[in-house]
Amino acid sequence: MNLNLISCDAQRPDKRGIAKCIAEVSVNMSESLSNELTEILLEGDAVAIEMEDKNAGSGLRALRKLDVDYEIIE
């Protein structure tokens, strides 16, 4: 499943939490790359990631909890 992470609406975003979440739910994502993608996301640009299907439900729930807006790309 491919996701487009659009923005983070949290007043005080949890950078470490978002980066950890991205690294855990993504396919073959290193911790350093997830940190870079988190910075890009928080600067206001969209980020595309590939998500493992088996973690889809819990991964999407974790992103919503961190106030990350996303769209599913087929």
ChimeraX attribute file (.defattr): number of C-alpha atoms within 10 A of each C-alpha:
attribute: neighborCount
match mode: 1-to-1
recipient: residues
	/A:1	15
	/A:2	16
	/A:3	17
	/A:4	15
	/A:5	21
	/A:6	17
	/A:7	19
	/A:8	23
	/A:9	12
	/A:10	12
	/A:11	7
	/A:12	7
	/A:13	14
	/A:14	14
	/A:15	15
	/A:16	12
	/A:17	15
	/A:18	25
	/A:19	20
	/A:20	16
	/A:21	18
	/A:22	26
	/A:23	21
	/A:24	18
	/A:25	22
	/A:26	21
	/A:27	15
	/A:28	11
	/A:29	15
	/A:30	14
	/A:31	14
	/A:32	11
	/A:33	13
	/A:34	21
	/A:35	19
	/A:36	11
	/A:37	22
	/A:38	26
	/A:39	15
	/A:40	14
	/A:41	20
	/A:42	19
	/A:43	11
	/A:44	11
	/A:45	13
	/A:46	17
	/A:47	16
	/A:48	16
	/A:49	19
	/A:50	16
	/A:51	21
	/A:52	15
	/A:53	13
	/A:54	10
	/A:55	13
	/A:56	14
	/A:57	9
	/A:58	11
	/A:59	19
	/A:60	19
	/A:61	12
	/A:62	17
	/A:63	19
	/A:64	13
	/A:65	11
	/A:66	18
	/A:67	17
	/A:68	20
	/A:69	15
	/A:70	18
	/A:71	11
	/A:72	11
	/A:73	11
	/A:74	6
